[in-house]
């Protein structure tokens, strides 16, 4: 038996309608609007590791690897693993550094394009 850990180069959350329709917790979803310098909570199923030493992209996911282009540049402030009802989760907080309102490329891997 191994330890399943996922390494994520980004934070991918669901559309807020998933919460409003009762399918997801609020922390699993993007906020209704992203505000610069605001801190938001997040929750992901599974034991996940995030890069904590710089900016990473915030994406919207529809699941199954179906991801949007970056919506914002964020910094993960904290990430904690916990177990609830025999299921692993990762929760934490992220701060919005920049909100993107265009379709330009803003990241090359982990490197933010200035």
C-alpha positions as a Markdown table, in Angstrom:
| # | Residue | x | y | z |
|---|---|---|---|---|
| 1 | Unk | 0.0 | 0.0 | 0.0 |
| 2 | Unk | 1.4 | 3.4 | -1.0 |
| 3 | Unk | 0.8 | 6.9 | -0.1 |
| 4 | Unk | -1.2 | 8.9 | -2.7 |
| 5 | Unk | 0.0 | 12.5 | -3.0 |
| 6 | Unk | -0.8 | 14.8 | -5.9 |
| 7 | Unk | 1.5 | 17.7 | -6.8 |
| 8 | Unk | -0.4 | 20.6 | -8.2 |
| 9 | Unk | 1.3 | 23.5 | -10.2 |
| 10 | Unk | -1.9 | 25.5 | -9.9 |
| 11 | Unk | -5.1 | 25.8 | -7.8 |
| 12 | Unk | -8.1 | 24.6 | -9.7 |
| 13 | Unk | -11.5 | 25.3 | -8.2 |
| 14 | Unk | -15.1 | 24.7 | -9.4 |
| 15 | Unk | -17.6 | 27.4 | -10.5 |
| 16 | Unk | -19.6 | 29.0 | -7.7 |
| 17 | Unk | -22.8 | 27.5 | -9.2 |
| 18 | Unk | -21.6 | 24.1 | -7.9 |
| 19 | Unk | -22.0 | 25.4 | -4.4 |
| 20 | Unk | -25.2 | 27.2 | -5.1 |
| 21 | Unk | -26.7 | 24.0 | -6.5 |
| 22 | Unk | -25.6 | 22.0 | -3.4 |
| 23 | Unk | -23.0 | 19.8 | -5.2 |
| 24 | Unk | -19.9 | 21.3 | -3.5 |
| 25 | Unk | -18.7 | 23.1 | -0.4 |
| 26 | Unk | -18.2 | 26.8 | -0.8 |
| 27 | Unk | -14.4 | 26.4 | -0.3 |
| 28 | Unk | -14.2 | 24.0 | -3.3 |
| 29 | Unk | -15.4 | 26.8 | -5.6 |
| 30 | Unk | -14.2 | 30.1 | -7.0 |
| 31 | Unk | -15.6 | 33.2 | -5.3 |
| 32 | Unk | -18.3 | 35.1 | -7.1 |
| 33 | Unk | -15.7 | 37.8 | -7.8 |
| 34 | Unk | -12.0 | 37.9 | -7.3 |
| 35 | Unk | -10.6 | 40.9 | -5.5 |
| 36 | Unk | -7.0 | 42.0 | -5.6 |
| 37 | Unk | -5.1 | 41.3 | -2.3 |
| 38 | Unk | -8.1 | 39.5 | -0.8 |
| 39 | Unk | -7.5 | 36.1 | 1.0 |
| 40 | Unk | -9.9 | 33.2 | 0.3 |
| 41 | Unk | -10.1 | 29.7 | 1.7 |
| 42 | Unk | -9.9 | 26.6 | -0.5 |
| 43 | Unk | -10.7 | 22.9 | -0.1 |
| 44 | Unk | -9.6 | 20.0 | -2.4 |
| 45 | Unk | -10.3 | 16.3 | -2.1 |
| 46 | Unk | -7.1 | 14.3 | -1.7 |
| 47 | Unk | -3.6 | 14.9 | -0.2 |
| 48 | Unk | -2.1 | 17.7 | -2.4 |
| 49 | Unk | 1.1 | 19.6 | -2.4 |
| 50 | Unk | 1.3 | 23.2 | -3.7 |
| 51 | Unk | 4.3 | 25.4 | -4.3 |
| 52 | Unk | 4.4 | 28.0 | -1.5 |
| 53 | Unk | 7.4 | 30.1 | -2.6 |
| 54 | Unk | 5.8 | 32.2 | -5.3 |
| 55 | Unk | 2.8 | 32.9 | -7.5 |
| 56 | Unk | 0.8 | 30.2 | -9.2 |
| 57 | Unk | -2.2 | 30.3 | -11.5 |
| 58 | Unk | -5.8 | 30.1 | -10.2 |
| 59 | Unk | -8.0 | 28.1 | -12.6 |
| 60 | Unk | -11.5 | 26.9 | -13.0 |
| 61 | Unk | -12.0 | 23.2 | -13.3 |
| 62 | Unk | -14.9 | 21.3 | -14.7 |
| 63 | Unk | -13.2 | 18.0 | -13.5 |
| 64 | Unk | -11.4 | 15.3 | -15.4 |
| 65 | Unk | -8.5 | 17.6 | -16.2 |
| 66 | Unk | -10.8 | 20.1 | -18.0 |
| 67 | Unk | -9.2 | 23.4 | -16.9 |
| 68 | Unk | -9.6 | 27.1 | -17.9 |
| 69 | Unk | -6.8 | 29.4 | -18.7 |
| 70 | Unk | -5.5 | 31.3 | -15.6 |
| 71 | Unk | -8.1 | 33.6 | -14.0 |
| 72 | Unk | -5.6 | 35.1 | -11.5 |
| 73 | Unk | -2.2 | 34.9 | -10.1 |
| 74 | Unk | -2.3 | 33.8 | -6.4 |
| 75 | Unk | 0.0 | 32.9 | -3.5 |
| 76 | Unk | -0.8 | 29.9 | -1.4 |
| 77 | Unk | -0.5 | 31.1 | 2.2 |
| 78 | Unk | -1.1 | 27.8 | 3.9 |
| 79 | Unk | -2.1 | 24.2 | 3.0 |
| 80 | Unk | -3.1 | 21.6 | 5.5 |
| 81 | Unk | -4.0 | 17.9 | 5.1 |
| 82 | Unk | -6.7 | 16.4 | 7.2 |
| 83 | Unk | -8.9 | 13.3 | 7.2 |
| 84 | Unk | -12.7 | 13.5 | 7.5 |
| 85 | Unk | -14.9 | 10.4 | 7.3 |
| 86 | Unk | -12.0 | 8.3 | 6.2 |
| 87 | Unk | -11.3 | 10.6 | 3.2 |
| 88 | Unk | -8.2 | 12.8 | 2.8 |
| 89 | Unk | -8.5 | 16.5 | 2.1 |
| 90 | Unk | -6.3 | 19.6 | 1.6 |
| 91 | Unk | -7.5 | 22.9 | 2.9 |
| 92 | Unk | -5.8 | 26.3 | 3.0 |
| 93 | Unk | -5.9 | 29.9 | 2.1 |
| 94 | Unk | -4.7 | 31.8 | -0.9 |
| 95 | Unk | -4.2 | 35.5 | -1.7 |
| 96 | Unk | -5.0 | 37.1 | -5.0 |
| 97 | Unk | -2.0 | 38.9 | -6.4 |
| 98 | Unk | -3.3 | 39.8 | -9.9 |
| 99 | Unk | -6.7 | 39.2 | -11.7 |
| 100 | Unk | -6.5 | 38.5 | -15.4 |
| 101 | Unk | -9.2 | 40.1 | -17.7 |
| 102 | Unk | -7.7 | 39.0 | -21.0 |
| 103 | Unk | -6.7 | 35.8 | -22.9 |
| 104 | Unk | -3.0 | 36.5 | -22.9 |
| 105 | Unk | -0.5 | 33.9 | -21.6 |
| 106 | Unk | 0.4 | 34.8 | -18.1 |
| 107 | Unk | 2.4 | 31.7 | -17.0 |
| 108 | Unk | 5.1 | 29.5 | -18.5 |
| 109 | Unk | 5.0 | 26.5 | -16.2 |
| 110 | Unk | 5.7 | 27.9 | -12.7 |
| 111 | Unk | 7.2 | 31.1 | -14.1 |
| 112 | Unk | 4.9 | 34.1 | -14.2 |
| 113 | Unk | 5.4 | 36.2 | -17.4 |
| 114 | Unk | 5.7 | 39.8 | -16.5 |
